[in-house]
Amino acid sequence: MLGVLKALVKAVMAGLLLLVIGVAAINLWILHKTQDRIEHELPLCTTQPVGLVFGTAQWLRAGGTNPYYQARMEASAELLRLHRVRHLLLSGDNRTRYYNEPISMWRSLRHRNVDDALLTLDYAGFSTFDSVVRAKEVFGANRLMLISQGWHLPRALFIADALGVEATGCAVPDDGVEGEWRLRLREWLARAATFGDLYVWGREPYFLGPLEPIRLSPP
């Protein structure tokens, strides 16, 4: 009985080791494929017709403004002023009438004097995967600037690559916050899960709907 238990423990440990190695290998591959298309200085971000802004909570649970949200809004408005993008697609979660990321982003950008004609809202961007798929399949955007924190962009670019979208990443300023290491660790796991979404179990977005092409204003 003891021998069987030892063999079982060894098998579990070997499985965990293989899992860790697999997660690390997938992450290194995704980073290698995407890092050269991520710019960390807004004026140097590759010009694209549409900027996809990923939603996040405006407020922290402990109170106060979410710095990740603020950075995305300020950078998005600046990218329009710099003519690095012509239009912004605001994609986020709209799970209840009391939580609406696209509307929050729209209000924040309007407060920053961004013209409403330059904004399109996607209310079904329930995840990074859904946001990128819908940008192409619903809003007809085949060329995108992905706008988010630098540690989030490799996964988003990897998804865009798999969909055949010509995408670049524009990393918003990120001074780091307390506990950010947890988000970065979770992102490593999310990248591995995304590999499975795309190449193993064939994930589909939660909701697509009819084609609603973005109408770009003249340059």
C-alpha positions in Angstrom: 0.0 0.0 0.0 2.8 2.4 0.9 4.5 1.7 -2.4 1.3 2.5 -4.3 1.0 5.8 -2.4 4.6 6.7 -3.2 4.1 5.9 -6.8 0.9 8.1 -6.8 2.7 11.0 -5.2 5.5 10.7 -7.8 3.0 10.7 -10.6 1.2 13.8 -9.3 4.5 15.6 -8.8 5.6 14.7 -12.3 2.3 15.9 -13.7 2.6 19.2 -11.8 6.2 19.7 -13.1 5.1 19.0 -16.6 2.2 21.5 -16.2 4.6 24.2 -14.9 7.0 23.6 -17.7 4.1 23.7 -20.2 2.8 27.0 -18.8 6.3 28.5 -18.9 7.0 27.4 -22.4 3.7 28.8 -23.7 4.3 32.1 -22.0 7.9 32.4 -23.4 6.6 31.6 -26.9 3.8 34.2 -26.7 6.2 36.8 -25.4 8.7 36.0 -28.2 6.0 36.3 -30.9 4.6 39.6 -29.6 7.1 41.8 -27.8 8.5 43.5 -30.9 5.0 44.8 -31.7 4.5 46.5 -28.3 5.5 50.2 -28.0 5.8 51.8 -24.6 5.9 55.4 -25.7 2.6 56.8 -26.9 4.0 59.1 -29.6 5.8 56.1 -31.1 2.9 53.7 -31.2 2.3 52.4 -34.8 -0.6 54.3 -36.4 -3.8 52.3 -36.8 -7.3 53.2 -37.9 -8.9 51.8 -34.8 -7.8 51.5 -31.2 -9.3 48.7 -29.2 -9.5 49.9 -25.5 -10.0 47.0 -23.1 -12.4 47.6 -20.3 -11.7 47.3 -16.6 -13.4 48.5 -13.4 -13.4 52.3 -12.9 -13.3 52.0 -9.1 -11.4 49.8 -6.7 -13.3 47.6 -4.3 -11.4 49.2 -1.4 -12.4 52.7 -2.7 -10.8 55.2 -5.1 -10.1 55.2 -8.8 -8.6 52.2 -10.5 -5.1 53.4 -11.7 -5.3 50.9 -14.6 -8.5 52.4 -15.8 -7.3 56.0 -15.5 -4.1 55.1 -17.4 -6.1 53.6 -20.3 -8.5 56.5 -20.5 -5.7 59.2 -20.5 -3.6 57.3 -23.0 -6.6 56.7 -25.3 -7.5 60.3 -25.4 -3.9 61.2 -26.0 -3.5 58.7 -28.9 -6.4 60.4 -30.6 -4.9 63.9 -30.1 -1.6 62.5 -31.5 -3.4 61.1 -34.5 -2.0 57.6 -33.8 -5.6 56.3 -34.1 -8.7 57.7 -35.9 -11.4 55.9 -33.8 -11.7 54.1 -30.5 -13.6 50.9 -29.9 -14.5 50.7 -26.2 -15.0 47.1 -25.3 -16.0 45.9 -21.9 -18.3 44.1 -19.6 -22.0 45.1 -19.3 -23.1 42.4 -16.9 -25.7 44.4 -15.1 -27.3 47.9 -15.3 -25.2 48.8 -12.3 -21.9 47.8 -13.9 -21.2 49.0 -17.4 -17.5 49.4 -18.5 -18.2 50.7 -22.0 -20.4 53.5 -20.7 -17.9 54.4 -18.0 -15.2 54.7 -20.6 -17.4 56.7 -22.9 -18.1 59.2 -20.1 -14.5 59.4 -19.1 -13.4 60.1 -22.6 -16.2 62.7 -23.2 -14.9 64.4 -20.0 -11.5 64.5 -21.8 -13.1 66.4 -24.7 -13.1 63.4 -27.1 -15.8 63.8 -29.8 -18.6 61.2 -29.5 -18.3 60.5 -33.3 -14.8 59.0 -32.6 -16.2 56.4 -30.1 -17.9 53.1 -30.6 -19.1 51.1 -27.6 -19.0 47.3 -27.5 -21.2 46.0 -24.6 -20.3 42.4 -25.0 -16.5 42.5 -24.4 -16.8 40.1 -21.5 -13.1 39.0 -21.8 -10.0 39.8 -23.8 -10.9 37.0 -26.1 -14.4 38.2 -26.7 -13.2 41.8 -27.3 -10.7 40.9 -30.0 -13.0 38.4 -31.7 -15.9 40.9 -31.7 -13.6 43.8 -33.0 -13.1 41.7 -36.1 -16.4 39.8 -36.5 -18.9 42.4 -35.4 -17.2 45.7 -36.0 -15.2 44.8 -39.1 -11.8 46.0 -37.7 -9.0 44.1 -39.4 -6.3 46.5 -38.3 -6.1 47.4 -34.7 -4.1 49.1 -32.1 -4.6 47.2 -28.8 -4.5 49.7 -25.8 -3.8 48.3 -22.3 -1.1 47.7 -19.8 2.1 46.2 -21.2 1.7 42.9 -19.3 -1.7 42.4 -20.8 -0.9 43.1 -24.4 1.0 39.9 -25.4 -2.1 37.8 -24.8 -4.3 40.2 -26.7 -1.8 40.3 -29.6 -1.6 36.5 -29.6 -5.4 36.3 -30.0 -5.3 38.8 -32.8 -2.6 36.9 -34.6 -4.7 33.7 -34.4 -7.7 35.5 -35.9 -5.7 37.1 -38.8 -6.0 40.6 -37.5 -3.2 43.0 -38.2 -2.5 44.3 -34.7 0.0 46.3 -32.7 0.2 47.0 -29.0 0.4 50.4 -27.3 1.3 50.0 -23.7 -0.2 52.7 -21.4 2.0 54.2 -18.7 2.2 51.8 -15.8 3.9 52.8 -12.6 2.8 49.7 -10.9 0.5 49.3 -7.9 0.6 47.3 -4.7 -0.2 43.7 -5.4 0.4 44.0 -9.2 2.5 40.8 -9.0 -0.8 38.9 -8.5 -2.1 40.2 -11.8 1.1 39.4 -13.6 1.0 35.8 -12.2 -2.6 35.5 -13.2 -1.7 36.7 -16.7 0.9 33.9 -17.1 -1.9 31.4 -16.4 -4.3 33.3 -18.7 -1.9 33.1 -21.6 -1.6 29.3 -21.2 -5.4 29.1 -21.0 -5.7 31.2 -24.2 -3.5 28.8 -26.0 -6.0 26.1 -25.1 -8.9 28.4 -26.2 -7.4 28.9 -29.6 -5.8 25.5 -30.4 -7.3 22.8 -28.2 -11.0 23.3 -27.2 -12.0 25.9 -29.8 -13.5 28.6 -27.6 -16.3 30.7 -29.0 -17.2 34.2 -27.9 -20.2 34.5 -25.5 -22.1 36.6 -28.0 -21.5 37.9 -31.5 -24.6 39.4 -33.2 -24.9 41.2 -36.6 -22.1 43.0 -38.4 -21.9 46.7 -37.3 -18.9 48.1 -39.2 -17.2 51.1 -37.6 -17.5 54.2 -39.8 -14.2 56.1 -39.7 -14.2 59.9 -39.9 -12.1 61.3 -42.7 -8.4 61.6 -41.7 
